[in-house]
Amino acid sequence: MIQFKSTEISKGVPFPHFAQGIGFGLTELILSPIPVMFLYNLFTAKGNVLERLRTITSPDETWGPNDGSMKHRLTNGFNMLAKHGIDNPAVVAYEDDYTHI
């Protein structure tokens, strides 16, 4: 923002100030819920500041895939054999051996 140069329609012709204002306003509208909800959750959580931060930044026990197919914890072996795979549904991985279905 310190070295901000307004965008240009063509070489040397900047966008009007109202158009830039609309762009900044829409950006603010879209991004403002992130810090607002962070502060709301921080102030409504119980405990001291560090406990509050730990609570609001940690997943709870219900966190996981929505369909419930992979609710088990992944181990160090990263068992990728699943109904839909983990990264790519077309790949089945057994340790270092990757094969296509």
CYANA upper distance limits for C-alpha pairs under 8 A (distance plus 0.5 A):
  6 SER  CA     14 PRO  CA      6.89
  6 SER  CA     15 PHE  CA      7.78
  6 SER  CA     20 GLN  CA      8.38
  7 THR  CA     14 PRO  CA      6.31
  7 THR  CA     15 PHE  CA      6.71
  8 GLU  CA     12 GLY  CA      7.12
  8 GLU  CA     13 VAL  CA      5.88
  8 GLU  CA     14 PRO  CA      4.44
  8 GLU  CA     15 PHE  CA      5.98
  9 ILE  CA     13 VAL  CA      6.12
  9 ILE  CA     14 PRO  CA      6.16
  9 ILE  CA     15 PHE  CA      6.32
 10 SER  CA     14 PRO  CA      7.80
 15 PHE  CA     19 ALA  CA      6.97
 15 PHE  CA     20 GLN  CA      7.27
 16 PRO  CA     20 GLN  CA      7.06
 17 HIS  CA     21 GLY  CA      6.62
 18 PHE  CA     22 ILE  CA      6.68
 19 ALA  CA     23 GLY  CA      6.79
 20 GLN  CA     24 PHE  CA      6.69
 21 GLY  CA     25 GLY  CA      6.45
 22 ILE  CA     26 LEU  CA      6.60
 23 GLY  CA     27 THR  CA      6.70
 24 PHE  CA     28 GLU  CA      6.61
 25 GLY  CA     29 LEU  CA      6.58
 26 LEU  CA     30 ILE  CA      6.71
 27 THR  CA     31 LEU  CA      6.65
 28 GLU  CA     32 SER  CA      6.09
 29 LEU  CA     33 PRO  CA      8.21
 31 LEU  CA     35 PRO  CA      8.47
 32 SER  CA     36 VAL  CA      6.83
 33 PRO  CA     37 MET  CA      6.31
 34 ILE  CA     38 PHE  CA      6.72
 35 PRO  CA     39 LEU  CA      6.57
 36 VAL  CA     40 TYR  CA      6.64
 37 MET  CA     41 ASN  CA      6.49
 38 PHE  CA     42 LEU  CA      6.52
 39 LEU  CA     43 PHE  CA      6.59
 40 TYR  CA     44 THR  CA      6.62
 41 ASN  CA     45 ALA  CA      6.45
 41 ASN  CA     56 ILE  CA      7.21
 42 LEU  CA     52 ARG  CA      6.49
 42 LEU  CA     53 LEU  CA      7.21
 42 LEU  CA     56 ILE  CA      7.41
 45 ALA  CA     52 ARG  CA      6.06
 45 ALA  CA     55 THR  CA      8.04
 45 ALA  CA     56 ILE  CA      8.06
 46 LYS  CA     51 GLU  CA      8.14
 46 LYS  CA     52 ARG  CA      6.72
 47 GLY  CA     51 GLU  CA      5.97
 47 GLY  CA     52 ARG  CA      6.29
 48 ASN  CA     52 ARG  CA      6.57
 49 VAL  CA     53 LEU  CA      6.70
 50 LEU  CA     54 ARG  CA      6.61
 51 GLU  CA     55 THR  CA      6.49
 52 ARG  CA     56 ILE  CA      6.65
 53 LEU  CA     57 THR  CA      6.50
 54 ARG  CA     58 SER  CA      6.50
 59 PRO  CA     63 TRP  CA      6.43
 64 GLY  CA     68 GLY  CA      7.91
 64 GLY  CA     70 MET  CA      8.11
 64 GLY  CA     71 LYS  CA      6.70
 65 PRO  CA     69 SER  CA      7.51
 65 PRO  CA     70 MET  CA      6.97
 65 PRO  CA     71 LYS  CA      7.32
 69 SER  CA     83 LYS  CA      8.33
 70 MET  CA     82 ALA  CA      8.38
 74 LEU  CA     78 PHE  CA      6.19
 74 LEU  CA     79 ASN  CA      7.38
 75 THR  CA     79 ASN  CA      7.64
 77 GLY  CA     95 GLU  CA      7.67
 79 ASN  CA     93 ALA  CA      8.14
 79 ASN  CA     94 TYR  CA      7.99
 80 MET  CA     85 GLY  CA      6.24
 80 MET  CA     86 ILE  CA      6.31
 80 MET  CA     92 VAL  CA      7.02
 80 MET  CA     93 ALA  CA      6.23
 80 MET  CA     94 TYR  CA      7.96
 81 LEU  CA     85 GLY  CA      6.37
 81 LEU  CA     86 ILE  CA      8.41
 81 LEU  CA     92 VAL  CA      6.18
 81 LEU  CA     93 ALA  CA      6.94
 81 LEU  CA     94 TYR  CA      8.19
 82 ALA  CA     86 ILE  CA      7.74
 83 LYS  CA     89 PRO  CA      8.45
 84 HIS  CA     88 ASN  CA      8.06
 84 HIS  CA     89 PRO  CA      5.34
 85 GLY  CA     89 PRO  CA      5.18
 85 GLY  CA     90 ALA  CA      7.98
 85 GLY  CA     91 VAL  CA      7.44
 85 GLY  CA     92 VAL  CA      7.34
 90 ALA  CA    100 HIS  CA      6.20
 90 ALA  CA    101 ILE  CA      5.95
 91 VAL  CA     98 TYR  CA      7.14
 91 VAL  CA     99 THR  CA      6.34
 91 VAL  CA    100 HIS  CA      5.22
 91 VAL  CA    101 ILE  CA      6.53
 92 VAL  CA     98 TYR  CA      6.48
 92 VAL  CA     99 THR  CA      6.11
 92 VAL  CA    100 HIS  CA      6.81
 92 VAL  CA    101 ILE  CA      7.30
 93 ALA  CA     97 ASP  CA      6.36
 93 ALA  CA     98 TYR  CA      5.09
 93 ALA  CA     99 THR  CA      7.03
 94 TYR  CA     98 TYR  CA      6.98
